[in-house]
């Protein structure tokens, strides 16, 4: 199915976010960090959640100090939808709200955007299953290729989500939004 494409959100440098961007959390993807932690930053701005990371690129031919940013954007109301949808994957198959058998992606409209949750075998790295939080209206974008016609899919492994606290962070952000904090 084709979805209308929204313009890319401006990249946010987590070392100096623009005024008006509220940092609401951070989390480390330990499975894919290797020797240097991959810190993901979570911001709220203009009724959206922006998730990004900045990594230092390897020094090539004396070009030290180069970095790259990867970023994803979602309507802030979509955070509760993401939490509730992931929880549907754990319901017994005969529960009326359970993810239907054989389905690996659930989609839903949140405001003007269509979001998805996908279950994937390697979303946490080699042989590590997980989930992705998808924005079907926004093109995957990064300061380094590959950019392209793919939707944004923020991939998270099960250990990161459920053992390292990322799912709890999503729940906290959803609750704070519902409490009117941002």
Secondary structure, DSSP 8 states (H G I E B T S, - for coil): -------------TTS--TT-EEEEEEE-GGGTTTS--EEEEEEETTEEEEEEEEE----TT-TT-EEEEEEEEETTHHHHHHHHHHHTTS-TTSTTS--TT--EEEEEETTEEEEEEEETTTTSTT--EEEEEEEEEE-EESSS--SS-EEEEEEEHIIIIISSHHHHHHHHHHHHHTT--
